[in-house]
């Protein structure tokens, strides 16, 4: 819910921010026709990324693909621009959700292009900061819970921060202090290596089955190039 609210605030004022549903959750006939037209434009060969896993030969797969997608029109390629999304400054908006005085906070910041070396460096920086903040802000000061700083890793990239706190002002300030300290002093070699180890371990654990690998390769191809997923271990290891 908070992610959806955050996205809605981000695109506020744009055509994307306008609701397409009526109060009862049903779409008007005009909107329904627009939705059908939209999905018809999506279901074309130039906008489909297919990742297949299983026991088959390349020749057999090629034949099945030709037979399955022969009836689909070629269509036009996706025109969504790639690259990190430029937020264009800072903003804060409070959304009241009363739940025993607990505040759930989500923040958005810009991020480098998906698949770039800068994105990999930021992922590791987030990994280190998550560990530091867990120790300094959550455990020692007891100001936060469920803290997470991460890179979205999408075509129009974003950095996400989310946390829960009973003292949001103090928690945010403590987090900012850790970020400022990192910007001033950087990270140690030991911290970087530990972050790499945690990141790569989590990467392999979460991509053990065929379905996860298919999603990984498809997402990587959608953002930039599927080869990035194959080379992630090496590229992460080489971040200085």
PyMOL commands that set and color helices and strands:
alter all, ss='L'
color gray80, all
select helices_A, chain A and resi 2-10+15-17+29-42+45-47+58-69+117-139+168-185+189-206+210-223+227-230+232-237
alter helices_A, ss='H'
color red, helices_A
select strands_A, chain A and resi 103-109+145-151+159-165
alter strands_A, ss='S'
color yellow, strands_A
deselect
rebuild
show_as cartoon
